[in-house]
Amino acid sequence: MKKADWGTVTRLSIDEISKRKGHQDFATVVADIDRGKLVEVIDSHKQDDIIKVLQQQPIELREQVEEVSVDMWGGFPKVVQEVFPKARIVFDRFHVMKPVNEELNKVRKQTQMTLKGSKFILLKNGVDLTEEQKVKLADILKHSKRLKLAYELKEEFRDIFERSETVEAGKEQLLAWLKKARSVYCDVLTTIRNHLDGICNYFLNRTTSGVMEGINNRIKLIKRQAYGFMNFDNFTLVIREHIFANLQSDAMAEST
């Protein structure tokens, strides 16, 4: 079936979502960031399948797309390059932060920090900690110099995204962070180096996949209510009824 025309879009987000909890059975979802709209649901996670569906949109429309926000999964950048020839790839800052947090948690385990709630406090943004949590954090960091350094580097990494105002400044600070972090971090450094240009594209317009996260949460709620979907047509039908319809209603309300 010919896909519905998306209209004018300049920034997109592409992500995956499991059709059934506990199964490696993924669909691909595409959202218009600026309008907060889900525009496509694809019954596959394979590059070629995604490209085939997205290329049903007119080339004139696809050439209008300036940025596509994705995670660092290897398949999405190729999709963007094939389908949206003029678009920049932007690696979502929250997906970039995830492997840093995961490696910090490994350090926590390696240093045998088992205090109840320590994982939550270490991974939470420092600026969001309550006064009580800050006191507990100070006790946690006394446990190990290595853990303390890993935590401070995590906070410094997050702060780069908060404060850098240009691609050049962001890249310079990230490269300096990579050198400094070698004493504690390992695997995540390679990941960041390999995706550095796409990570730094964030500093152009501060584009993220926040809109997509909101849509995915709504889809997850629908899945829980329906106990998963065995059939993709049923899956997309319910999504279209609940999400596409709600988004249309929102757009109509805005225009009146």
Secondary structure, DSSP 8 states (H G I E B T S, - for coil): -------S-SEEEEEEEESSTTS--EEEEEEETTTTEEEEEES---HHHHHHHHTTS-HHHHTT--EEEE-S-THHHHHHHHH-TT-EEEE-HHHHHHHHHHHHHHHHHHTT---TTHHHHHHS-GGG--HHHHHHHHHHHTT-HHHHHHHHHHHHHHHHHHH--SHHHHHHHHHHHHHHHTTT--HHHHHHHHTHHHHHTHHHH---SHHHHHHHHHHHHHHHHHT--SSHHHHHHHHIIIIIHHHHHHHHHHH-
